[in-house]
Amino acid sequence: MTENQISHTQTVDEHDFVAKLDRPFHHIYLPFKRLFDLIFATLLMIPASIIILIFMILVKLETPGKCFYSQERVGLMGQSFKVTKLRSMYSDAEKKSGAMWAKKEDPRVTRVGHFMRKTRVDELPQLWSVIKGDMSLIGPRPERPMFTQQFSEDIDGFEQRLLVKPGLSGYAQVHGGYDDTPAQKLANDMYYIEHFGVLTDVGIFFETIRVVVTGDGAR
């Protein structure tokens, strides 16, 4: 399987942002990045499994409903895949409100969910997506198809962030804030693509540790 292929995915054909994408991104670092993803994601799964188990219990004790939820996201070159997270909202939170862009002081988020989002614990199940190859440890955060389509129509070049594999953490996540607009997010993601390389990824890795400790940028 090549770097530009994703396992267990299919293109989001019903959205026209895919046709607006530039040619696939190539870089000498890509195969090494995939190797690093496999090694570190596998190692991280060991302590992460214990943390996930603890928060599964806490989620279940606080509110009724499933401990996990899955959503369709858009990844490399418009490929769709499922991400799984620990549930941080009340069950069926979007049935009344519909799909909403995450915001500060979101009333749909539970108390345990607020802590998980602040520390990024809710994202830990996505390590499996990294191991499968749907995601990388570092890259633009994957968006839902409906938002990707909307922002691609409203913001010139928004879909170009799909030229690299989405990440568990990214430049926009460690340098952004509560009130970042999609345009600001795009600017940060394109900065990452323009400065793509091992040094950039290492810098984001240590910035991610800072964000997890301080809670900066959590919603």
GUFIRO-7665 format. One record per atom (N, C-alpha, C, O): x, y, z; residue in three letters; atom name. Coordinates in pm, whole numbers, m for minus. Example, Ala and Ser with C-alpha at 12.3 -4.5 7.8 and 13.67 -1.06 7.14 Angstrom:
BEGIN
     px     py     pz code site
   1319   m569    780  ALA    N
   1230   m450    780  ALA   CA
   1320   m330    780  ALA    C
   1424   m332    846  ALA    O
   1285   m225    708  SER    N
   1367   m106    714  SER   CA
   1290      3    787  SER    C
   1341    114    804  SER    O
end
This chain:
BEGIN
     px     py     pz code site
     84   m120      0  MET    N
      0      0      0  MET   CA
     87    125      0  MET    C
    180    135     80  MET    O
     59    219    m89  THR    N
    140    340    m97  THR   CA
     97    440      7  THR    C
     m6    423     72  THR    O
    179    547     23  GLU    N
    152    648    125  GLU   CA
     21    721     98  GLU    C
    m43    770    191  GLU    O
    m18    730    m31  ASN    N
   m138    804    m64  ASN   CA
   m262    717    m68  ASN    C
   m368    761   m114  ASN    O
   m251    593    m20  GLN    N
   m367    506    m11  GLN   CA
   m407    492    135  GLN    C
   m322    488    224  GLN    O
   m536    484    158  ILE    N
   m589    472    293  ILE   CA
   m667    342    304  ILE    C
   m745    308    215  ILE    O
   m645    269    413  SER    N
   m714    142    430  SER   CA
   m858    165    474  SER    C
   m888    255    552  SER    O
   m949     81    420  HIS    N
  m1089     81    462  HIS   CA
  m1155    217    443  HIS    C
  m1225    264    532  HIS    O
  m1134    282    329  THR    N
  m1193    412    303  THR   CA
  m1252    417    165  THR    C
  m1227    329     82  THR    O
  m1331    521    139  GLN    N
  m1380    545      5  GLN   CA
  m1394    695    m14  GLN    C
  m1419    768     82  GLN    O
  m1379    740   m137  THR    N
  m1382    883   m164  THR   CA
  m1521    939   m139  THR    C
  m1621    872   m162  THR    O
  m1525   1063    m92  VAL    N
  m1652   1130    m66  VAL   CA
  m1699   1191   m199  VAL    C
  m1686   1312   m220  VAL    O
  m1753   1107   m288  ASP    N
  m1784   1150   m423  ASP   CA
  m1895   1254   m430  ASP    C
  m1901   1332   m524  ASP    O
  m1983   1254   m330  GLU    N
  m2097   1344   m338  GLU   CA
  m2060   1490   m311  GLU    C
  m2144   1578   m326  GLU    O
  m1937   1516   m272  HIS    N
  m1892   1652   m245  HIS   CA
  m1792   1695   m351  HIS    C
  m1702   1619   m386  HIS    O
  m1809   1817   m403  ASP    N
  m1723   1859   m515  ASP   CA
  m1590   1917   m472  ASP    C
  m1510   1957   m558  ASP    O
  m1562   1923   m341  PHE    N
  m1432   1977   m299  PHE   CA
  m1318   1885   m342  PHE    C
  m1205   1931   m357  PHE    O
  m1347   1757   m364  VAL    N
  m1244   1663   m405  VAL   CA
  m1187   1702   m542  VAL    C
  m1067   1691   m566  VAL    O
  m1274   1747   m631  ALA    N
  m1230   1784   m766  ALA   CA
  m1142   1909   m766  ALA    C
  m1073   1935   m864  ALA    O
  m1145   1986   m658  LYS    N
  m1068   2110   m650  LYS   CA
   m928   2089   m594  LYS    C
   m849   2182   m588  LYS    O
   m898   1967   m554  LEU    N
   m768   1940   m493  LEU   CA
   m655   1946   m595  LEU    C
   m672   1908   m711  LEU    O
   m539   1994   m551  ASP    N
   m419   1991   m633  ASP   CA
   m370   1847   m645  ASP    C
   m430   1755   m590  ASP    O
   m259   1829   m717  ARG    N
   m201   1696   m729  ARG   CA
   m155   1646   m592  ARG    C
   m123   1726   m504  ARG    O
   m150   1513   m574  PRO    N
   m106   1457   m444  PRO   CA
     29   1513   m400  PRO    C
    118   1538   m481  PRO    O
     39   1533   m270  PHE    N
    159   1590   m209  PHE   CA
    268   1483   m200  PHE    C
    241   1372   m154  PHE    O
    390   1517   m242  HIS    N
    502   1423   m234  HIS   CA
    615   1489   m155  HIS    C
    644   1607   m171  HIS    O
    679   1409    m71  HIS    N
    790   1460      9  HIS   CA
    875   1340     53  HIS    C
    821   1234     83  HIS    O
   1004   1357     56  ILE    N
   1095   1248     93  ILE   CA
   1070   1199    236  ILE    C
   1105   1086    270  ILE    O
   1010   1286    319  TYR    N
    986   1252    460  TYR   CA
    866   1158    478  TYR    C
    855   1094    583  TYR    O
    777   1147    380  LEU    N
    652   1073    397  LEU   CA
    670    928    443  LEU    C
    604    889    539  LEU    O
    755    846    380  PRO    N
    768    707    428  PRO   CA
    825    698    568  PRO    C
    788    608    644  PRO    O
    914    790    604  PHE    N
    969    790    740  PHE   CA
    863    834    841  PHE    C
    856    782    952  PHE    O
    780    928    801  LYS    N
    671    975    887  LYS   CA
    575    860    918  LYS    C
    529    845   1031  LYS    O
    545    779    815  ARG    N
    457    664    835  ARG   CA
    520    563    931  ARG    C
    451    507   1016  ARG    O
    649    541    918  LEU    N
    719    449   1007  LEU   CA
    715    500   1151  LEU    C
    689    423   1244  LEU    O
    741    629   1170  PHE    N
    735    689   1303  PHE   CA
    595    677   1361  PHE    C
    578    647   1480  PHE    O
    493    700   1278  ASP    N
    354    688   1324  ASP   CA
    327    548   1379  ASP    C
    270    533   1487  ASP    O
    367    447   1305  LEU    N
    342    309   1346  LEU   CA
    413    277   1478  LEU    C
    354    216   1568  LEU    O
    538    318   1489  ILE    N
    616    286   1609  ILE   CA
    559    357   1732  ILE    C
    530    293   1833  ILE    O
    544    488   1722  PHE    N
    502    565   1839  PHE   CA
    355    544   1874  PHE    C
    320    543   1992  PHE    O
    269    528   1774  ALA    N
    128    503   1804  ALA   CA
    111    368   1873  ALA    C
     30    356   1965  ALA    O
    186    268   1831  THR    N
    179    136   1895  THR   CA
    228    143   2039  THR    C
    167     85   2128  THR    O
    339    215   2061  LEU    N
    390    230   2197  LEU   CA
    293    308   2285  LEU    C
    274    273   2402  LEU    O
    232    412   2230  LEU    N
    139    493   2307  LEU   CA
      9    420   2340  LEU    C
    m58    453   2437  LEU    O
    m27    320   2259  MET    N
   m151    246   2282  MET   CA
   m150    173   2415  MET    C
   m256    148   2473  MET    O
    m31    138   2466  ILE    N
    m23     62   2591  ILE   CA
    m71    146   2709  ILE    C
   m166    106   2777  ILE    O
     m9    263   2738  PRO    N
    m63    345   2847  PRO   CA
   m198    406   2814  PRO    C
   m281    427   2903  PRO    O
   m223    434   2685  ALA    N
   m350    494   2646  ALA   CA
   m467    400   2676  ALA    C
   m575    447   2711  ALA    O
   m447    271   2662  SER    N
   m554    174   2688  SER   CA
   m601    181   2832  SER    C
   m721    168   2859  SER    O
   m508    201   2925  ILE    N
   m543    211   3066  ILE   CA
   m623    339   3091  ILE    C
   m724    337   3161  ILE    O
   m577    450   3033  ILE    N
   m647    579   3049  ILE   CA
   m786    572   2987  ILE    C
   m883    621   3045  ILE    O
   m796    510   2870  ILE    N
   m926    497   2804  ILE   CA
  m1023    417   2890  ILE    C
  m1139    454   2903  ILE    O
   m975    308   2949  LEU    N
  m1060    224   3034  LEU   CA
  m1113    304   3154  LEU    C
  m1230    294   3187  LEU    O
  m1026    382   3217  ILE    N
  m1067    463   3332  ILE   CA
  m1176    561   3292  ILE    C
  m1276    576   3363  ILE    O
  m1158    629   3180  PHE    N
  m1256    730   3138  PHE   CA
  m1382    668   3078  PHE    C
  m1486    732   3077  PHE    O
  m1374    546   3030  MET    N
  m1495    475   2990  MET   CA
  m1587    459   3111  MET    C
  m1709    478   3101  MET    O
  m1528    423   3224  ILE    N
  m1606    406   3347  ILE   CA
  m1664    539   3393  ILE    C
  m1781    546   3431  ILE    O
  m1583    646   3389  LEU    N
  m1629    778   3433  LEU   CA
  m1741    831   3344  LEU    C
  m1838    888   3394  LEU    O
  m1727    812   3213  VAL    N
  m1832    855   3120  VAL   CA
  m1962    782   3149  VAL    C
  m2070    843   3150  VAL    O
  m1953    653   3173  LYS    N
  m2072    571   3199  LYS   CA
  m2137    609   3332  LYS    C
  m2259    607   3343  LYS    O
  m2055    643   3432  LEU    N
  m2109    681   3562  LEU   CA
  m2179    817   3559  LEU    C
  m2275    839   3632  LEU    O
  m2130    907   3474  GLU    N
  m2187   1042   3475  GLU   CA
  m2318   1052   3397  GLU    C
  m2415   1111   3446  GLU    O
  m2322    994   3279  THR    N
  m2442   1005   3195  THR   CA
  m2471    873   3126  THR    C
  m2378    797   3097  THR    O
  m2598    844   3100  PRO    N
  m2632    721   3026  PRO   CA
  m2590    732   2881  PRO    C
  m2578    841   2826  PRO    O
  m2568    618   2820  GLY    N
  m2530    617   2680  GLY   CA
  m2400    541   2657  GLY    C
  m2338    493   2751  GLY    O
  m2361    533   2533  LYS    N
  m2239    462   2496  LYS   CA
  m2115    541   2538  LYS    C
  m2120    664   2549  LYS    O
  m2007    471   2561  CYS    N
  m1880    536   2601  CYS   CA
  m1809    598   2482  CYS    C
  m1734    695   2497  CYS    O
  m1832    542   2364  PHE    N
  m1764    590   2244  PHE   CA
  m1866    639   2142  PHE    C
  m1984    603   2147  PHE    O
  m1820    721   2051  TYR    N
  m1902    755   1935  TYR   CA
  m1811    767   1814  TYR    C
  m1693    798   1826  TYR    O
  m1868    742   1698  SER    N
  m1792    749   1573  SER   CA
  m1855    850   1479  SER    C
  m1977    869   1479  SER    O
  m1771    916   1400  GLN    N
  m1817   1012   1301  GLN   CA
  m1738    994   1173  GLN    C
  m1621    953   1174  GLN    O
  m1802   1026   1062  GLU    N
  m1732   1026    934  GLU   CA
  m1649   1153    924  GLU    C
  m1698   1262    954  GLU    O
  m1525   1140    881  ARG    N
  m1437   1254    860  ARG   CA
  m1373   1243    721  ARG    C
  m1377   1137    658  ARG    O
  m1315   1353    676  VAL    N
  m1250   1356    546  VAL   CA
  m1100   1358    567  VAL    C
  m1048   1439    643  VAL    O
  m1030   1269    498  GLY    N
   m887   1258    516  GLY   CA
   m809   1286    388  GLY    C
   m851   1367    304  GLY    O
   m697   1220    375  LEU    N
   m604   1243    265  LEU   CA
   m670   1234    129  LEU    C
   m733   1133     96  LEU    O
   m657   1340     48  MET    N
   m708   1348    m89  MET   CA
   m858   1317    m97  MET    C
   m906   1258   m193  MET    O
   m932   1359      8  GLY    N
  m1077   1347      6  GLY   CA
  m1130   1210     42  GLY    C
  m1248   1183     21  GLY    O
  m1046   1123     97  GLN    N
  m1091    991    140  GLN   CA
  m1169   1004    271  GLN    C
  m1127   1076    362  GLN    O
  m1281    934    280  SER    N
  m1360    937    403  SER   CA
  m1321    819    492  SER    C
  m1284    712    444  SER    O
  m1331    839    622  PHE    N
  m1304    733    718  PHE   CA
  m1376    767    848  PHE    C
  m1425    879    866  PHE    O
  m1381    672    937  LYS    N
  m1449    691   1065  LYS   CA
  m1347    719   1175  LYS    C
  m1247    648   1187  LYS    O
  m1373    822   1255  VAL    N
  m1293    844   1376  VAL   CA
  m1378    802   1495  VAL    C
  m1500    818   1496  VAL    O
  m1312    749   1596  THR    N
  m1379    709   1719  THR   CA
  m1320    788   1834  THR    C
  m1198    798   1849  THR    O
  m1409    843   1916  LYS    N
  m1367    920   2033  LYS   CA
  m1442    871   2156  LYS    C
  m1548    809   2146  LYS    O
  m1386    900   2271  LEU    N
  m1463    885   2394  LEU   CA
  m1572    991   2394  LEU    C
  m1545   1107   2359  LEU    O
  m1692    955   2432  ARG    N
  m1804   1049   2428  ARG   CA
  m1786   1160   2531  ARG    C
  m1778   1134   2650  ARG    O
  m1781   1285   2484  SER    N
  m1765   1400   2573  SER   CA
  m1892   1483   2585  SER    C
  m1898   1576   2665  SER    O
  m1995   1450   2506  MET    N
  m2122   1522   2510  MET   CA
  m2232   1432   2568  MET    C
  m2214   1311   2582  MET    O
  m2344   1492   2602  TYR    N
  m2461   1414   2640  TYR   CA
  m2506   1330   2521  TYR    C
  m2487   1371   2406  TYR    O
  m2564   1215   2547  SER    N
  m2609   1128   2440  SER   CA
  m2711   1200   2352  SER    C
  m2797   1273   2402  SER    O
  m2701   1178   2222  ASP    N
  m2793   1238   2124  ASP   CA
  m2793   1390   2130  ASP    C
  m2895   1454   2105  ASP    O
  m2678   1450   2164  ALA    N
  m2670   1596   2180  ALA   CA
  m2704   1669   2051  ALA    C
  m2758   1780   2055  ALA    O
  m2672   1610   1936  GLU    N
  m2693   1681   1810  GLU   CA
  m2829   1652   1746  GLU    C
  m2860   1704   1639  GLU    O
  m2912   1569   1811  LYS    N
  m3044   1542   1755  LYS   CA
  m3131   1668   1756  LYS    C
  m3210   1691   1664  LYS    O
  m3116   1748   1862  LYS    N
  m3194   1871   1873  LYS   CA
  m3125   1988   1802  LYS    C
  m3190   2067   1734  LYS    O
  m2993   1997   1818  SER    N
  m2921   2114   1766  SER   CA
  m2873   2096   1623  SER    C
  m2850   2194   1552  SER    O
  m2859   1969   1579  GLY    N
  m2797   1943   1450  GLY   CA
  m2647   1955   1461  GLY    C
  m2594   1984   1568  GLY    O
  m2576   1932   1351  ALA    N
  m2431   1941   1351  ALA   CA
  m2388   2085   1376  ALA    C
  m2435   2177   1310  ALA    O
  m2298   2103   1472  MET    N
  m2252   2237   1509  MET   CA
  m2101   2239   1517  MET    C
  m2038   2141   1556  MET    O
  m2041   2354   1479  TRP    N
  m1898   2378   1495  TRP   CA
  m1869   2389   1644  TRP    C
  m1940   2461   1715  TRP    O
  m1767   2318   1693  ALA    N
  m1734   2323   1836  ALA   CA
  m1705   2465   1881  ALA    C
  m1644   2543   1807  ALA    O
  m1746   2499   2000  LYS    N
  m1729   2634   2050  LYS   CA
  m1693   2633   2198  LYS    C
  m1707   2532   2266  LYS    O
  m1648   2747   2245  LYS    N
  m1612   2762   2386  LYS   CA
  m1737   2753   2471  LYS    C
  m1844   2801   2433  LYS    O
  m1723   2690   2589  GLU    N
  m1834   2674   2683  GLU   CA
  m1955   2608   2616  GLU    C
  m2068   2655   2630  GLU    O
  m1931   2500   2543  ASP    N
  m2037   2429   2472  ASP   CA
  m2128   2360   2573  ASP    C
  m2080   2275   2649  ASP    O
  m2259   2394   2578  PRO    N
  m2349   2335   2677  PRO   CA
  m2376   2187   2655  PRO    C
  m2431   2121   2743  PRO    O
  m2338   2135   2538  ARG    N
  m2360   1993   2510  ARG   CA
  m2256   1904   2577  ARG    C
  m2272   1782   2582  ARG    O
  m2149   1965   2629  VAL    N
  m2038   1889   2685  VAL   CA
  m2060   1859   2833  VAL    C
  m2099   1948   2909  VAL    O
  m2037   1735   2873  THR    N
  m2052   1695   3013  THR   CA
  m1932   1741   3096  THR    C
  m1834   1791   3041  THR    O
  m1941   1725   3228  ARG    N
  m1828   1764   3314  ARG   CA
  m1705   1678   3287  ARG    C
  m1594   1729   3274  ARG    O
  m1726   1547   3278  VAL    N
  m1615   1458   3244  VAL   CA
  m1567   1490   3104  VAL    C
  m1446   1489   3077  VAL    O
  m1659   1518   3013  GLY    N
  m1624   1552   2877  GLY   CA
  m1540   1678   2868  GLY    C
  m1448   1687   2787  GLY    O
  m1571   1777   2952  HIS    N
  m1493   1900   2953  HIS   CA
  m1347   1871   2991  HIS    C
  m1255   1925   2930  HIS    O
  m1329   1787   3091  PHE    N
  m1193   1751   3132  PHE   CA
  m1121   1674   3021  PHE    C
  m1004   1697   2993  PHE    O
  m1194   1582   2958  MET    N
  m1132   1502   2851  MET   CA
  m1090   1590   2735  MET    C
   m984   1570   2676  MET    O
  m1173   1688   2702  ARG    N
  m1139   1777   2591  ARG   CA
  m1020   1867   2628  ARG    C
   m933   1895   2545  ARG    O
  m1018   1910   2752  LYS    N
   m909   1997   2796  LYS   CA
   m775   1925   2791  LYS    C
   m673   1985   2757  LYS    O
   m776   1797   2824  THR    N
   m652   1718   2828  THR   CA
   m633   1632   2702  THR    C
   m532   1564   2688  THR    O
   m731   1637   2611  ARG    N
   m729   1561   2485  ARG   CA
   m744   1410   2506  ARG    C
   m712   1333   2415  ARG    O
   m791   1368   2623  VAL    N
   m810   1226   2648  VAL   CA
   m913   1166   2553  VAL    C
   m901   1050   2514  VAL    O
  m1014   1244   2515  ASP    N
  m1119   1192   2426  ASP   CA
  m1065   1151   2289  ASP    C
  m1129   1074   2218  ASP    O
   m948   1203   2252  GLU    N
   m889   1174   2122  GLU   CA
   m808   1044   2119  GLU    C
   m773    995   2012  GLU    O
   m778    988   2236  LEU    N
   m686    875   2243  LEU   CA
   m729    753   2159  LEU    C
   m642    686   2103  LEU    O
   m860    721   2149  PRO    N
   m896    605   2064  PRO   CA
   m853    621   1919  PRO    C
   m846    521   1846  PRO    O
   m824    742   1876  GLN    N
   m782    764   1737  GLN   CA
   m640    713   1710  GLN    C
   m595    713   1596  GLN    O
   m569    671   1815  LEU    N
   m439    607   1793  LEU   CA
   m455    485   1702  LEU    C
   m365    451   1626  LEU    O
   m571    420   1712  TRP    N
   m596    305   1626  TRP   CA
   m607    348   1480  TRP    C
   m564    277   1390  TRP    O
   m665    467   1457  SER    N
   m673    521   1321  SER   CA
   m535    551   1265  SER    C
   m511    539   1145  SER    O
   m443    591   1354  VAL    N
   m305    616   1313  VAL   CA
   m239    484   1273  VAL    C
   m171    477   1171  VAL    O
   m259    382   1354  ILE    N
   m199    251   1325  ILE   CA
   m253    195   1193  ILE    C
   m178    139   1114  ILE    O
   m383    211   1169  LYS    N
   m444    162   1044  LYS   CA
   m394    238    922  LYS    C
   m389    183    812  LYS    O
   m357    366    943  GLY    N
   m311    445    830  GLY   CA
   m408    551    783  GLY    C
   m379    623    688  GLY    O
   m524    562    849  ASP    N
   m620    666    814  ASP   CA
   m570    804    857  ASP    C
   m603    905    795  ASP    O
   m490    808    964  MET    N
   m442    932   1020  MET   CA
   m293    923   1049  MET    C
   m233    815   1042  MET    O
   m234   1038   1080  SER    N
    m96   1047   1127  SER   CA
   m100   1101   1270  SER    C
   m203   1151   1315  SER    O
     10   1092   1341  LEU    N
     16   1154   1473  LEU   CA
     10   1306   1461  LEU    C
    m49   1373   1545  LEU    O
     70   1361   1355  ILE    N
     74   1505   1334  ILE   CA
     20   1538   1195  ILE    C
     59   1477   1096  ILE    O
    m71   1634   1190  GLY    N
   m129   1677   1063  GLY   CA
   m253   1761   1088  GLY    C
   m294   1777   1203  GLY    O
   m314   1815    984  PRO    N
   m439   1892   1001  PRO   CA
   m548   1804   1060  PRO    C
   m561   1687   1022  PRO    O
   m626   1857   1152  ARG    N
   m734   1779   1210  ARG   CA
   m841   1751   1104  ARG    C
   m877   1841   1028  ARG    O
   m891   1628   1098  PRO    N
   m992   1593    997  PRO   CA
  m1128   1655   1031  PRO    C
  m1172   1651   1146  PRO    O
  m1193   1711    930  GLU    N
  m1324   1770    948  GLU   CA
  m1433   1678    894  GLU    C
  m1406   1585    819  GLU    O
  m1556   1706    933  ARG    N
  m1669   1632    881  ARG   CA
  m1696   1675    737  ARG    C
  m1669   1790    701  ARG    O
  m1749   1585    654  PRO    N
  m1771   1618    513  PRO   CA
  m1855   1743    491  PRO    C
  m1823   1824    404  PRO    O
  m1961   1761    571  MET    N
  m2049   1877    551  MET   CA
  m1976   2008    577  MET    C
  m1999   2107    507  MET    O
  m1889   2010    676  PHE    N
  m1813   2132    706  PHE   CA
  m1704   2155    601  PHE    C
  m1679   2268    561  PHE    O
  m1640   2045    558  THR    N
  m1538   2059    455  THR   CA
  m1598   2117    327  THR    C
  m1538   2205    264  THR    O
  m1715   2069    289  GLN    N
  m1783   2120    170  GLN   CA
  m1820   2267    187  GLN    C
  m1797   2349     98  GLN    O
  m1878   2300    302  GLN    N
  m1920   2438    328  GLN   CA
  m1801   2533    325  GLN    C
  m1807   2638    260  GLN    O
  m1695   2497    394  PHE    N
  m1579   2587    402  PHE   CA
  m1505   2594    269  PHE    C
  m1444   2696    237  PHE    O
  m1509   2484    192  SER    N
  m1447   2486     60  SER   CA
  m1519   2586    m32  SER    C
  m1457   2648   m119  SER    O
  m1649   2600    m13  GLU    N
  m1728   2694    m93  GLU   CA
  m1706   2837    m46  GLU    C
  m1704   2930   m127  GLU    O
  m1688   2855     86  ASP    N
  m1680   2990    142  ASP   CA
  m1538   3046    148  ASP    C
  m1518   3167    143  ASP    O
  m1439   2956    159  ILE    N
  m1300   2998    181  ILE   CA
  m1213   2940     71  ILE    C
  m1202   2818     58  ILE    O
  m1152   3024     m6  ASP    N
  m1069   2981   m118  ASP   CA
   m954   2891    m71  ASP    C
   m872   2931     11  ASP    O
   m950   2770   m124  GLY    N
   m840   2680    m96  GLY   CA
   m854   2598     31  GLY    C
   m759   2530     69  GLY    O
   m969   2602     98  PHE    N
   m983   2529    225  PHE   CA
   m957   2380    206  PHE    C
   m901   2314    294  PHE    O
   m999   2326     91  GLU    N
   m983   2182     67  GLU   CA
   m837   2140     51  GLU    C
   m807   2021     58  GLU    O
   m745   2235     29  GLN    N
   m604   2199      6  GLN   CA
   m536   2144    131  GLN    C
   m428   2085    122  GLN    O
   m598   2162    245  ARG    N
   m543   2101    367  ARG   CA
   m553   1948    361  ARG    C
   m492   1879    443  ARG    O
   m628   1895    265  LEU    N
   m642   1751    248  LEU   CA
   m527   1689    171  LEU    C
   m527   1568    146  LEU    O
   m429   1771    131  LEU    N
   m315   1719     55  LEU   CA
   m222   1634    141  LEU    C
   m141   1557     88  LEU    O
   m233   1648    273  VAL    N
   m155   1563    363  VAL   CA
   m251   1488    455  VAL    C
   m366   1528    473  VAL    O
   m201   1381    512  LYS    N
   m284   1297    598  LYS   CA
   m324   1374    725  LYS    C
   m240   1442    784  LYS    O
   m451   1363    768  PRO    N
   m493   1432    891  PRO   CA
   m421   1375   1013  PRO    C
   m372   1263   1010  PRO    O
   m416   1456   1119  GLY    N
   m340   1415   1236  GLY   CA
   m417   1415   1365  GLY    C
   m522   1478   1378  GLY    O
   m363   1344   1462  LEU    N
   m418   1342   1597  LEU   CA
   m398   1478   1662  LEU    C
   m483   1525   1737  LEU    O
   m285   1541   1634  SER    N
   m258   1679   1673  SER   CA
   m202   1749   1550  SER    C
   m167   1685   1452  SER    O
   m195   1882   1556  GLY    N
   m147   1954   1441  GLY   CA
   m105   2096   1475  GLY    C
   m123   2142   1587  GLY    O
    m48   2164   1377  TYR    N
      0   2301   1397  TYR   CA
   m114   2393   1438  TYR    C
    m97   2479   1525  TYR    O
   m231   2377   1376  ALA    N
   m345   2461   1409  ALA   CA
   m394   2437   1552  ALA    C
   m442   2530   1617  ALA    O
   m381   2314   1600  GLN    N
   m429   2282   1734  GLN   CA
   m339   2342   1843  GLN    C
   m388   2380   1950  GLN    O
   m209   2349   1818  VAL    N
   m118   2400   1921  VAL   CA
    m93   2549   1909  VAL    C
    m38   2610   2001  VAL    O
   m133   2610   1796  HIS    N
   m114   2754   1779  HIS   CA
   m247   2829   1766  HIS    C
   m248   2951   1753  HIS    O
   m357   2756   1770  GLY    N
   m488   2818   1759  GLY   CA
   m549   2847   1895  GLY    C
   m488   2821   1999  GLY    O
   m670   2900   1892  GLY    N
   m741   2933   2016  GLY   CA
   m888   2903   2005  GLY    C
   m933   2846   1906  GLY    O
   m963   2941   2108  TYR    N
  m1106   2913   2112  TYR   CA
  m1180   2971   1992  TYR    C
  m1269   2908   1936  TYR    O
  m1143   3092   1954  ASP    N
  m1220   3166   1855  ASP   CA
  m1163   3160   1714  ASP    C
  m1197   3244   1631  ASP    O
  m1077   3065   1687  ASP    N
  m1021   3052   1552  ASP   CA
  m1133   3030   1450  ASP    C
  m1220   2945   1470  ASP    O
  m1130   3105   1344  THR    N
  m1224   3086   1234  THR   CA
  m1170   2976   1142  THR    C
  m1052   2944   1149  THR    O
  m1255   2919   1057  PRO    N
  m1204   2822    959  PRO   CA
  m1091   2880    874  PRO    C
   m998   2808    837  PRO    O
  m1097   3010    842  ALA    N
   m991   3073    762  ALA   CA
   m860   3076    838  ALA    C
   m754   3052    780  ALA    O
   m864   3104    969  GLN    N
   m743   3103   1050  GLN   CA
   m687   2961   1061  GLN    C
   m566   2939   1057  GLN    O
   m779   2866   1076  LYS    N
   m738   2726   1084  LYS   CA
   m669   2684    955  LYS    C
   m567   2616    957  LYS    O
   m726   2726    841  LEU    N
   m666   2694    712  LEU   CA
   m526   2754    701  LEU    C
   m433   2688    655  LEU    O
   m510   2878    744  ALA    N
   m379   2944    737  ALA   CA
   m275   2865    816  ALA    C
   m162   2848    769  ALA    O
   m311   2817    934  ASN    N
   m218   2738   1015  ASN   CA
   m188   2604    950  ASN    C
    m73   2559    950  ASN    O
   m290   2541    893  ASP    N
   m268   2411    828  ASP   CA
   m180   2425    705  ASP    C
    m97   2339    678  ASP    O
   m199   2532    629  MET    N
   m117   2552    510  MET   CA
     27   2586    548  MET    C
    121   2552    475  MET    O
     44   2654    661  TYR    N
    180   2680    711  TYR   CA
    248   2546    740  TYR    C
    366   2528    709  TYR    O
    173   2453    798  TYR    N
    229   2321    827  TYR   CA
    272   2250    699  TYR    C
    381   2194    691  TYR    O
    186   2254    598  ILE    N
    217   2187    472  ILE   CA
    339   2251    405  ILE    C
    424   2181    350  ILE    O
    347   2384    410  GLU    N
    460   2454    349  GLU   CA
    591   2426    421  GLU    C
    699   2432    361  GLU    O
    583   2395    551  HIS    N
    703   2368    631  HIS   CA
    710   2220    672  HIS    C
    768   2186    774  HIS    O
    649   2136    591  PHE    N
    640   1993    618  PHE   CA
    778   1932    636  PHE    C
    866   1951    552  PHE    O
    797   1858    744  GLY    N
    925   1794    769  GLY   CA
    936   1744    911  GLY    C
    849   1771    994  GLY    O
   1043   1674    940  VAL    N
   1060   1612   1071  VAL   CA
   1074   1715   1182  VAL    C
   1022   1695   1291  VAL    O
   1144   1826   1156  LEU    N
   1163   1927   1261  LEU   CA
   1031   1993   1298  LEU    C
   1005   2022   1415  LEU    O
    947   2016   1198  THR    N
    815   2073   1225  THR   CA
    732   1978   1310  THR    C
    668   2021   1406  THR    O
    734   1849   1277  ASP    N
    658   1750   1353  ASP   CA
    709   1738   1497  ASP    C
    629   1727   1591  ASP    O
    839   1740   1515  VAL    N
    896   1732   1650  VAL   CA
    853   1854   1733  VAL    C
    818   1841   1850  VAL    O
    856   1971   1670  GLY    N
    812   2092   1740  GLY   CA
    667   2085   1782  GLY    C
    632   2124   1893  GLY    O
    581   2034   1693  ILE    N
    438   2021   1724  ILE   CA
    416   1918   1834  ILE    C
    328   1934   1918  ILE    O
    497   1812   1833  PHE    N
    485   1709   1937  PHE   CA
    506   1769   2076  PHE    C
    428   1744   2167  PHE    O
    611   1849   2092  PHE    N
    637   1908   2223  PHE   CA
    536   2018   2256  PHE    C
    502   2038   2373  PHE    O
    488   2089   2155  GLU    N
    383   2188   2179  GLU   CA
    254   2120   2222  GLU    C
    178   2175   2303  GLU    O
    228   1999   2168  THR    N
    109   1924   2207  THR   CA
    114   1887   2354  THR    C
     13   1893   2424  THR    O
    232   1848   2402  ILE    N
    248   1817   2545  ILE   CA
    214   1939   2629  ILE    C
    148   1927   2732  ILE    O
    259   2056   2585  ARG    N
    229   2181   2657  ARG   CA
     78   2207   2661  ARG    C
     23   2243   2764  ARG    O
     13   2187   2546  VAL    N
   m130   2212   2537  VAL   CA
   m208   2115   2628  VAL    C
   m304   2155   2694  VAL    O
   m166   1989   2631  VAL    N
   m233   1890   2716  VAL   CA
   m219   1928   2863  VAL    C
   m314   1915   2941  VAL    O
   m101   1975   2901  VAL    N
    m77   2013   3042  VAL   CA
   m154   2139   3080  VAL    C
   m209   2148   3190  VAL    O
   m157   2237   2990  THR    N
   m217   2368   3023  THR   CA
   m365   2379   2984  THR    C
   m438   2461   3040  THR    O
   m408   2294   2888  GLY    N
   m545   2302   2841  GLY   CA
   m569   2412   2740  GLY    C
   m684   2440   2707  GLY    O
   m465   2477   2691  ASP    N
   m481   2584   2592  ASP   CA
   m552   2533   2468  ASP    C
   m522   2424   2417  ASP    O
   m648   2612   2419  GLY    N
   m714   2581   2294  GLY   CA
   m825   2479   2304  GLY    C
   m889   2449   2204  GLY    O
   m851   2423   2424  ALA    N
   m957   2324   2438  ALA   CA
  m1094   2387   2425  ALA    C
  m1113   2504   2457  ALA    O
  m1189   2306   2375  ARG    N
  m1326   2355   2360  ARG   CA
  m1422   2258   2423  ARG    C
  m1543   2281   2422  ARG    O
end
